[in-house]
Amino acid sequence: MSLMYVRSIKALRFLFLGMLCMAMCLLFLMTGLIVLHVSLFVYTPWTMATKMLVGLLCSLIYFLAAFGIFYQIFSSERWLKIFHAERLTEDLNTNHRRAGHLHEEAVSKDGEPKPTE
């Protein structure tokens, strides 16, 4: 029990450090993007329509990039790999299929139990 407690504290510590690093990276990224766009829109001699079009295109690109990155980061396969649970899910799927196969053998096609000999 105490080993589980120590492991949970270690896991929570890594989780907190990961979240802190992600927050700092997000802060720096947002600061850089804001400074880039403010300087781009203030100092370029473009018309207002061109600036709006460039801003919308940049927003679309950022949205699609964020969606792709989040899809990759939060995919269930990646998390199973991170926590080394791939073999466990394979074992569970195998046991589930085996139990289903045994159930099919014990029950006839109309759903009634087969008589035992």
N, C-alpha and C positions, 0 to 999 in steps of 0.2 A: 504494500500500500504506500509506504513512504517513497519507494522507487518511482511509482507513478506520480506522486506529488512533485518530486524533484524534476522528472521529465516534463510534467505539465508547466512548471515554472520556467524551465529552459525553453520550451516551445513558445510560451507567452512572451518571453523576453525577445526571442528572435522575431516573433510576430510584431511586437512593438517597434523594434529597431527597423524592420522592413517597412512598416507603415511610416515611421519618421523619415526614413530615406526617401520614400516615395513622395511624401509631402514636400520635402525640401526640393526634390527634383521638379515637382509640379510648380512650386513657387518660382524657381529659377526659369523654368520654361515659359511660364505665363509672363513673367517680367520681361524676358527677352522678346517674346512675341508682341507684347504691348509697345515696347520701345521701337521695335522694327516697324510696326504698322503706323504708329504715330509719326515717326520721322518720314516714312514713305509718303503718307498722305499730306503732311504739312509742307514738305520741301519739294515735292514734284509739281511741275507746272501743268498738270493734267486737268481736264474739265471735271466737273462734279460727277457726271455720268460715268466717266472712265474710272474715277476713283471708286465709285460704288460697285462697278462691275468687277474690278480687281479685288475689292474687299469681299464680295460675295463668292468669287472663285476661290479665294484663299480660305474662306470659311468652309466651303464645300470640301476642299482638299483636306483641311484639318479634321473635319468631321469623319470623313471616310478613313483617314489614317488612324484616328482614335478608335473607331469601330473595329478596324482590323486588328489593331494591337490588343484591345480588350478581349476580342474574340480568341486570340491566340493565348493570352495570359490566363484567362479564366475558363479555358476548355477543361472538361472533366478528365480527359486523358492526361493532360499535363499535371493536374493535381494528383491523380492516382500515381503518376510516376514520381512526383516530388515526395509523396508520403509512402512510397514503396508499397502500395496497396494493389498493384496490378495482379500479383499472384493470388491474393486473397479474393479478388473479384472473379478471377478465373476459376478458383476452387468453388466459390459460391455458385457460379453459373453451371459448372459441371455437376455439382450436387443437385441443383435445381432440375437440370435436364434428366439426371438419373432418377430423381424422385418422380418426375413426370412420366418417364418411361415405365417405372414400376407401377404407377397409378393406371396407365393405359393397359398394362398386362392384367391388372386385377379387376378392371371394369370392362364389361362388354360394350359393344357399339351403341346400344340403346340406353346406357347409363346404369344398368343394373349390375350388381356385383356378380362375378362368375362364381359358380359353385366350386368349393374346394374338394379335392379328391381324397 
